[in-house]
Amino acid sequence: IDIVDSFLPTDQVSTKTGQVQNCHWDSRLRGEWICRVWFTVSALALSGVVVGAAIGISLFEVVLGVAAVIRLLAWLLLEQRAQSAAQKRMKKLHGYLSRAEEEGGPTTATDVCLVQAAIFEHRRICPSVPDWYYWVRRKAYEGEAGS
């Protein structure tokens, strides 16, 4: 119990507000990440086709290139599906928190702990977004939140 008490904030309302912001950023970050991955893969595939056409590659090399692109696309589709599921889960949690905020009832320490447990479980089971991408986007998100 002492350990739990030390992690509980004294102001549950500000914690809930932080959780709402956290859910919003998580969902938005995942959407931006998968869009950038799609753009990068598409750009690489297109540039590979253009370079291949320019240097006149053989049919065998084309088949090898297509096989590699198919594997990359399969990974990308699986990654997109996993990121989309994680994004929907965060939007659902964000909606729950927003409704609770609008109803204006008292926020208890139990409410805060349950939501925090849901966020932790979400992060444990979902695919990750690279740390470097998070740190690049974090400054932009904080700038928007501050204005």
PyMOL commands that set and color helices and strands:
alter all, ss='L'
color gray80, all
select helices_A, chain A and resi 2-7+12-55+59-103+109-125+131-146
alter helices_A, ss='H'
color red, helices_A
deselect
rebuild
show_as cartoon
